[in-house]
Structure formats: structure tokens, C-alpha cells
Amino acid sequence: MAVNSLTVLIQASNIGSDAGPFDLFSQVNGYTEAFETGITSVQLLIGFVSYNVPNGTTSVRVVSVNPTCDNYEDI
């Protein structure tokens, strides 16, 4: 049975008060399809474990989907 995804701990050290919730994307598909959605800032600050990271991922884009804060960070 082939493994289709990776398990990855994603953690932020600093998040602005107006940021979040967050969707997570991979460079594998050009950051076009989220592999996780609705992640809270608390989850990212304590460390969020995703079991859905696409194989081959070397960069995760953390995108704030809050309409007043539409920033992202590639990690």
C-alpha cells in the first residue's frame, strides 16, 4: 500500500492578533489546493500536526483567510 501523504508538525512562533484562521498549501500543486483548512492561530502556536501533507512537499504556505488580514508565509 503506497503512502499518499506525510505527517508534519507545523508551528509558528509569532502570529498577529488579526490573523487567522489559516489554510495550508503545498508547493507540490503550486499552492492551489489547501490540504488543511480552518486552522486556528492557537493550533499553529502550540504546533499543529497535519497528516495530509502531500508527498514531495518541501514548502508549506500558511495563508490567513481573515478578510482583514490576507497575508501568507512560506515555511
C-alpha positions as CSV (number, residue, x, y, z in Angstrom):
1,M,0.0,0.0,0.0
2,A,1.5,3.3,-1.1
3,V,1.6,6.3,1.3
4,N,0.0,9.3,-0.3
5,S,0.7,11.9,2.4
6,L,3.3,12.9,5.0
7,T,2.8,13.7,8.7
8,V,4.3,17.1,9.5
9,L,4.4,19.3,12.6
10,I,3.7,22.9,11.6
11,Q,4.4,25.6,14.2
12,A,4.5,29.3,14.2
13,S,6.5,31.4,16.7
14,N,4.6,34.6,16.2
15,I,1.1,35.4,14.8
16,G,-0.5,38.8,14.6
17,S,-3.7,39.4,16.5
18,D,-5.8,40.0,13.4
19,A,-4.6,36.9,11.5
20,G,-6.3,33.6,11.0
21,P,-8.0,31.2,10.7
22,F,-5.5,29.7,8.3
23,D,-5.4,27.4,5.3
24,L,-2.3,25.3,4.5
25,F,-1.0,24.7,1.0
26,S,1.9,22.8,-0.6
27,Q,4.2,23.8,-3.5
28,V,3.5,20.3,-4.9
29,N,0.4,21.6,-6.6
30,G,1.5,25.2,-7.0
31,Y,-0.2,26.3,-3.7
32,T,-3.6,25.9,-5.5
33,E,-5.4,23.4,-3.3
34,A,-5.4,23.5,0.5
35,F,-4.5,20.3,2.3
36,E,-5.8,21.7,5.6
37,T,-8.4,24.5,6.2
38,G,-9.6,26.5,9.2
39,I,-6.5,26.0,11.4
40,T,-6.6,28.4,14.3
41,S,-3.7,30.7,15.5
42,V,-3.7,28.7,18.8
43,Q,-3.2,25.4,16.9
44,L,-0.3,26.9,15.0
45,L,1.3,28.5,18.1
46,I,1.3,25.2,20.1
47,G,2.1,23.1,17.0
48,F,-0.4,21.6,14.5
49,V,0.2,18.1,13.3
50,S,-1.1,17.5,9.8
51,Y,-1.5,14.0,8.4
52,N,-2.5,15.3,5.0
53,V,0.7,17.0,3.7
54,P,1.2,15.8,0.0
55,N,4.2,13.6,-0.7
56,G,7.1,15.7,-2.0
57,T,6.3,18.8,-0.1
58,T,9.3,21.0,0.7
59,S,7.4,24.2,1.4
60,V,4.1,24.8,3.2
61,R,2.2,28.1,2.6
62,V,0.3,29.3,5.7
63,V,-2.4,31.6,4.4
64,S,-4.6,33.8,6.7
65,V,-8.1,33.7,5.4
66,N,-9.3,36.5,7.7
67,P,-10.7,39.2,5.4
68,T,-8.9,42.0,7.3
69,C,-5.5,40.1,7.1
70,D,-4.8,38.3,3.9
71,N,-1.1,37.6,4.4
72,Y,0.8,34.4,4.0
73,E,4.1,32.9,5.0
74,D,6.0,30.1,3.2
75,I,7.8,27.7,5.6
